Amino acid sequence: MNSIRKLVPVGIASTAAAAVVAFALAPATVFAEWSPRPLPREAGTQTFVAVAPAPSPACVAARQAIVSARAADRSEDMDETPSATDATEDQTERAAMKSLWTSAVSACGPQVVTKPTAATLASPSCVSAKAALKKALVAEKAHEATEANSGTERTAADWEEDQAEFAAIKSLWKAMASACGFSFTHP
């Protein structure tokens, strides 16, 4: 009879052989898909540079004032000996730097452009078209509320009526869009 003790070493040996084969073949399967890619023949020739507008003379002067104040503060701090008045002196220097930075921000910052209000942009025809559309929408909302309360909502006659009201509102919407310069086409 075959003893089970004879099968144990054979099972261990076969498992070890399978592990060795798996580890030996693993790199081969990983590198099977790898192929060296050629280097690009020509590097990208386009460069994108954001061109900032030239700073104004007031901005340049404000920047130069900050640079000069920093240099003077550094040299003054290196030359002075520690004393009790240093704290108050540093506070006044900070206040002076803050005012320099504030002036630099106002001189170098973007110019504030006032955005025109909708009232100044709208033509009289646009305003009247918007008013007509709003009036029609309010009337339709009230009409739908009375239909819901009376129980005539969702009937065949109501559906036909709603389609006619939708067509009227759609025409008012198109009139408002053309009067106000809206476009619903994509370029």
C-alpha positions as CSV (number, residue, x, y, z in Angstrom):
1,M,0.0,0.0,0.0
2,N,1.1,3.5,-0.7
3,S,1.7,5.5,2.3
4,I,0.6,9.1,2.6
5,R,4.1,9.9,3.9
6,K,5.5,9.2,0.5
7,L,3.1,11.7,-1.2
8,V,4.0,14.7,1.1
9,P,7.5,15.2,-0.2
10,V,6.3,14.9,-3.8
11,G,3.6,17.6,-3.2
12,I,6.1,19.9,-1.6
13,A,8.6,19.4,-4.5
14,S,6.0,20.0,-7.1
15,T,4.8,23.2,-5.4
16,A,8.4,24.5,-5.1
17,A,9.0,23.7,-8.8
18,A,5.8,25.6,-9.8
19,A,6.9,28.6,-7.7
20,V,10.4,28.6,-9.3
21,V,8.8,28.5,-12.8
22,A,6.4,31.2,-11.9
23,F,9.1,33.5,-10.7
24,A,11.3,32.7,-13.7
25,L,8.5,33.5,-16.2
26,A,7.1,36.6,-14.4
27,P,9.6,39.1,-15.8
28,A,9.2,37.6,-19.3
29,T,5.5,38.3,-19.3
30,V,6.0,41.8,-17.9
31,F,8.6,42.7,-20.5
32,A,6.7,41.0,-23.4
33,E,4.7,44.2,-24.0
34,W,7.6,46.6,-23.5
35,S,9.2,48.0,-26.6
36,P,11.5,51.0,-26.7
37,R,9.8,54.0,-28.0
38,P,11.7,56.3,-30.4
39,L,12.5,59.7,-29.2
40,P,10.6,62.5,-30.8
41,R,12.4,63.8,-33.8
42,E,11.6,67.4,-33.2
43,A,10.9,69.0,-29.9
44,G,7.9,71.3,-29.6
45,T,8.7,74.6,-31.2
46,Q,5.8,76.6,-29.9
47,T,6.2,78.6,-26.8
48,F,3.5,80.4,-25.0
49,V,4.4,83.6,-23.3
50,A,1.9,85.7,-21.4
51,V,2.6,89.3,-22.3
52,A,1.8,91.6,-19.4
53,P,1.3,95.3,-20.2
54,A,4.2,97.6,-19.3
55,P,3.8,99.1,-15.8
56,S,2.9,102.7,-15.5
57,P,5.5,105.2,-14.4
58,A,3.7,105.6,-11.1
59,C,3.9,101.8,-10.6
60,V,7.6,101.7,-11.3
61,A,8.2,104.6,-8.9
62,A,6.1,102.8,-6.2
63,R,8.1,99.6,-6.6
64,Q,11.4,101.5,-6.5
65,A,10.3,103.2,-3.3
66,I,9.6,99.8,-1.7
67,V,13.0,98.5,-2.8
68,S,14.8,101.6,-1.5
69,A,12.9,101.5,1.9
70,R,13.8,97.8,2.3
71,A,17.5,98.4,1.6
72,A,17.5,101.4,4.0
73,D,15.7,99.4,6.7
74,R,18.2,96.5,6.4
75,S,21.3,98.7,6.6
76,E,19.8,100.6,9.5
77,D,19.0,97.4,11.3
78,M,22.5,96.0,10.8
79,D,24.1,99.2,12.1
80,E,22.0,99.8,15.2
81,T,22.5,98.3,18.6
82,P,19.6,96.8,20.5
83,S,17.8,99.3,22.7
84,A,14.5,99.9,24.3
85,T,13.3,102.2,21.5
86,D,13.7,99.4,18.8
87,A,10.1,98.2,19.2
88,T,8.6,101.6,18.6
89,E,11.0,102.3,15.7
90,D,10.1,98.9,14.1
91,Q,6.4,99.8,14.4
92,T,6.9,103.1,12.6
93,E,8.9,101.3,9.9
94,R,6.1,98.7,9.4
95,A,3.6,101.5,9.1
96,A,5.7,103.2,6.5
97,M,6.1,100.0,4.6
98,K,2.4,99.4,4.7
99,S,1.7,102.8,3.3
100,L,4.3,102.1,0.5
101,W,2.6,98.8,-0.3
102,T,-0.8,100.5,-0.3
103,S,0.4,103.1,-2.8
104,A,2.1,100.4,-4.9
105,V,-1.2,98.4,-5.1
106,S,-3.1,101.4,-6.1
107,A,-0.5,102.4,-8.7
108,C,0.1,98.9,-10.1
109,G,-3.3,97.3,-9.6
110,P,-5.7,96.9,-12.5
111,Q,-7.8,99.8,-13.3
112,V,-11.3,99.4,-12.1
113,V,-13.8,99.4,-14.9
114,T,-17.3,100.1,-13.9
115,K,-19.6,97.5,-15.3
116,P,-22.6,99.1,-17.0
117,T,-25.9,98.3,-15.3
118,A,-28.6,96.4,-17.0
119,A,-30.8,99.5,-17.1
120,T,-28.2,101.4,-19.2
121,L,-27.7,98.4,-21.6
122,A,-31.4,97.6,-22.3
123,S,-33.1,99.3,-25.1
124,P,-36.8,100.4,-24.7
125,S,-38.0,97.6,-26.9
126,C,-36.0,95.1,-24.8
127,V,-37.6,96.5,-21.6
128,S,-41.1,96.3,-23.0
129,A,-40.6,92.8,-24.3
130,K,-39.3,91.7,-20.9
131,A,-42.3,93.3,-19.2
132,A,-44.7,91.5,-21.6
133,L,-43.1,88.2,-21.0
134,K,-43.1,88.6,-17.2
135,K,-46.8,89.7,-17.3
136,A,-47.7,86.6,-19.4
137,L,-45.8,84.2,-17.0
138,V,-47.5,85.7,-13.9
139,A,-50.9,85.4,-15.6
140,E,-50.2,81.8,-16.7
141,K,-49.1,80.8,-13.2
142,A,-52.3,82.3,-11.7
143,H,-54.4,80.5,-14.4
144,E,-52.7,77.1,-13.7
145,A,-53.4,77.6,-9.9
146,T,-57.1,78.2,-10.6
147,E,-57.2,75.1,-12.8
148,A,-55.6,73.0,-10.1
149,N,-58.1,74.3,-7.5
150,S,-61.1,73.7,-9.8
151,G,-60.1,70.2,-10.8
152,T,-59.9,70.9,-14.6
153,E,-56.1,70.3,-14.6
154,R,-54.8,67.3,-16.7
155,T,-57.8,67.0,-18.9
156,A,-57.7,66.8,-22.7
157,A,-59.1,70.3,-23.1
158,D,-56.6,71.6,-20.5
159,W,-53.8,70.0,-22.4
160,E,-54.8,71.7,-25.7
161,E,-55.2,75.0,-23.8
162,D,-51.8,74.6,-22.2
163,Q,-50.2,74.0,-25.6
164,A,-51.7,77.2,-27.0
165,E,-50.5,79.1,-23.9
166,F,-47.0,77.6,-24.3
167,A,-47.0,78.7,-27.9
168,A,-47.9,82.3,-26.9
169,I,-45.2,82.4,-24.2
170,K,-42.7,80.9,-26.6
171,S,-43.5,83.7,-29.1
172,L,-43.1,86.3,-26.3
173,W,-39.8,84.7,-25.4
174,K,-38.5,84.9,-28.9
175,A,-39.6,88.5,-29.2
176,M,-37.8,89.4,-26.0
177,A,-34.7,87.5,-27.2
178,S,-34.5,89.3,-30.5
179,A,-35.2,92.7,-28.8
180,C,-32.5,92.2,-26.2
181,G,-29.9,90.6,-28.5
182,F,-30.0,87.0,-27.3
183,S,-29.0,84.3,-29.6
184,F,-29.9,80.6,-29.3
185,T,-27.7,79.3,-32.1
186,H,-24.2,77.9,-31.5
187,P,-21.4,78.9,-33.8
